[in-house]
Amino acid sequence: MFLIKTSSSITNSNQHLQGALVGLLLFMQLSGLALGGVTVVRAENFVETAFEQQWRTTDEAVAAGKVARTFFWGPQPFAHTSEVYAESPNNGQRRVQYFDKARMELSKRPTQDPNAVTNGLLTVELVSGQMQVGDNTFLQHLPANNPVAGDPVNNDLSPTYASFNYGKLAFGLPEAIPSTDRTGQAIVEALNQAGVVSSLEQPPVSVNYSRFFSETKHNVAEVFYKFFQTEPLGETRWLDVMGYPISEPFWAKDKVVLAGQPREVMIQLFQRRVLTYTPSNPAGFQVEMGNIGQHYYAWRYQIDLRGGPMPGNFRLIVPQNLSLLSSSIRKVETASRNVRLGEVPGKIYGIWSSTQGTTLIGAESGVYLASLATPGAFKKLAIDAIVKNGQVQDASWSADGRQLAVLFASRLPDQYNTIVYNKSVVQIYQIDNLVSSNTFVAYDNLTVYDAPLAQFKFSPDGKYLAFFEPSSTGIYSVRIDLLEISSRNQRQLKIGDYLNGTQLEWVAETGQLIASMESMGTDTVGKVLLINPASGASTTLLENPALLRASVSPDGNYLAAMFKVASVDNPGVMKTISFRKLSNPTVEIVPSYQQGTGGRSYFQATFAGWSRDGSYLAIRTTASGTAGIHHEDFNLVSLATGKPIQQTRINTYFINTIALNLAGPHQVLRASSEPNPVTLVTTQTLTVRNLDGSDEVTLFSSLLYTYQVNLAQVIQVPLTGS
C-alpha cells in the first residue's frame, strides 16, 4: 500500500503574474472552467481542519491570484462523505473530501497522527478497476472510461484510463509491459483510445525522457521532471505528492478536445496524480495536474457527466397533490431550494424517473412526461384503447432515456361490481429530447396479458425487457418473459415450480439476468440463476434450502445472498447476509452478517439497495413487540468486512409511514408520516443527510396531508438546456 502522508511543510512561491491571459486562466480555474476539466459546483466548505491546512500549503496562493501555475488540489473542494475502509476505527469508514485534482483522506487510526492526511492511489484504481476499500482489500470494477485529459464529453478519441489497461501499459497490471532506460531520447510514442502505441514521424514539439525509475520500470518526461523541481514541490517533496510513474509519457495519437478545441497533449500517469503537457498553453500552464479527483468521483459514483456540473446535480423529486416539486439537497443552496415543475389535473399516484432527467407521472387523469430540468407543461401520453380505466402498474426506462416501457393494468368491474384487474398491456414509447421544443413521442403495443405482470425491467443495454408472466398451467409455476426490443421476438422461460419471493435483476457489466427464488418449506430449494437473454440458457449459481433471495451489486461483480437461520427461540426468524463474487458464488468473501430478532415477536429483513459505488448494502428490518412498541432498523453493511458501517433504529410507535433509503451518491433519505394520536393531525417530513452525518437538510415538514412521502426520490437532474 502506498498511502503516504502529503508533506505539510510545502511552502508557497511568490511568482509574478504573467499578464492578462494568465489572469483569465486563473479566473477560469476559480470558476471551475480549468482547461481539460468539467464545470464543478462551487458550494462546498472544508469538512476537516487538516484538509484545509493541507490545501493552504499549495493552493491558497494560486486561488488568491498570487501565483501563476496549475492547482495541486483545486480552487476548493466539491464533495465530501465517509467511504468504506476496512481498517478505519470509525466502523470501517473514513472521512474523505474531493477536489478537482485529487482526494484527501483522514483515517484517524489509533497509532497514527489524528490529523494525518493521505492522498490515495486514485490513478492505480482507475486503470486497474480495483477500488481500494482497505489496506489489502479491493473491489473489482471495470477500468474507467473517462478521458485522461480534455473535456469529459464530446472528446471521444482521447485516451482513457482503460486505454492503459487495454495495452498493459501501467505498472501493477497483470502482464504489464515494462520500459527500459531511455534517458535523453526523444519521446515519439503516441497512444490511441484502444490502447495501441505507435511512433510519430514528427512529434508536435521536441521533448526528451529525463529519468528512469527502476521501482516501476518507467521513464519520466523532461517537462514533468523539471516541473517537479519547482516550488512548492522540489526534489525531496514531489514523490510524496505524485508517487512513482506507472506509465511512460505518451502523446495522444488523436488530438485531445480541450474547451471544445482539438489540442496536442502529452499524458503521463503517476501513482497518485496525472500530468499533462499542452505546448499551446501559456507559460505556467503548459504542465498541469489532471483532474483525476473529478474523474475518480465520476467513476466511483457513476455520475453521468452529460447532466451538468460535478458533483452531480442531485435533487429530491416529490409529488404534492397535483404538482411535482424539485428540491435541492445541498445545504448551502437556498435560492433554488424548491421548484414547482408543473401540475396535472388529477392526484399523482406514481413517478418513474430516468437518469436523463425525464420522469413518467402516473395520475388519476392519465399519464404524463415531465422534464425535471425545467418547469413547464407536462406532456400527456396516448394510451391504447384496449386499456380500460387503466393505471400504470410499473415502468422502466432504457439507460439512454430514449425508450420507456410502461405496463398498464386495465381495471373493470366484475360480476359483483368490484373493480378488478383483468388485463395487462405493455407499451413502449420512443422519446426524443423532452427539453427541446420538438418532443416526439410514439408508442406501440407489444402484447396483452390476462393478468397483471411483475418485475418489469429494461436490460442495461436497452435490448431486452424482462418480466414475470403468470402461468396458465399452474399458479405456482415461475415463467420469465424476455422480449427483444428491436425484433419484438419474445422468449418464455420456465425457471421453477413456485413463485414465492422471486426477484429479477440485470447484471450491469454483462447484460445477463439474475433470477432468485425463495425456498418454500422443506420440499423446495432456493435458487439463484444466471440467464443469458440471447440464448435463454441458464446457469445455477446457488442452490440451498435456506436461500431467500439474492441481489447483485451495481457493477455486476458481487452477489449478496440472504439465508434464513433457525434459532431455538424463534425458528426461521434469523437472517444471514452472505457476500460472494458473482464469478465464484459458492465462496464467501467476508464473514456473514447476521440479523437477530432482539427478542421481538416478528422480524423481517429485506434488501434496501446498494450504494452507488457497490461498497455497502442497505438492509431494512421491521420488528414488533409488546404494548404496541415497534421499530425499524436500517443497517448499512460493508462489502469489505461484512460488518455494519452504520446502524439506525427508528421507533415507529406513532408513525404510519417511515422510509429510509439510499439517495444520490452518498446520502440517506428519511421520509415519515407521523399522526398525532391526540390531535389526529399528521406531520410529514422529508430529510436528506450525508453518509458522514453532515449536511442534514429537512426539505419539507408539513402539518397537512399533502406530501406523498412514499414516492419521494433523489435523482440526478440535468441542468437546464443540457
CORLINSUL-V918741 format. One line per field, one symbol per residue. ss: DSSP state (H for helix, E for strand, - for the rest). A space follows every 10 residues. Layout:
ss = ???
This chain:
ss = ----E----- --------HH HHHHHHHHHH ---------E --------HH HHHHHH---H HHH------- --------EE EEEE------ --EEEEEE-- --EEEE---- ------EEE- -HHHHHHH-E EEEE--EEEE ------E--- ---------E HHHHHH---- ---------- -----E--EE E-----EEE- -------EEE EEE----EEE EHHHHHHH-- -------HHH HH--E----E EE---EEE-- EEE--EEEEE ---EEEE--- ------EEE- -HHHHHHHHH ----HHH--E ---EEEEEEE --EEEEEE-- -------EEE EEE----EEE EEE----EEE EEE--EEEEE E-------EE ---------- EEEEEEE--- --EEEEEEEE EEE-----EE EEEEEEEEEE E--------- EEEEEEEEE- ---EEEEE-- ---EEEEE-- -------EEE EEEE-----E EEEEEE---- --EEEE---- --EEEEE--- HHH--EEEEE E------EEE EEEE--EEEE EE-----EEE EEEEE----- ---EEEEEEE E--EEEEE-- --EEE----- -EEEEEEEEE -----EEEEE EEEE-HHH-E EEEEEEEE-- ---EEEEEEE E---EEEEEE EEE---EEEE EEEEE----- -EEEEEEEEE ------EEEE EE----E-HH H-EEEE---- --
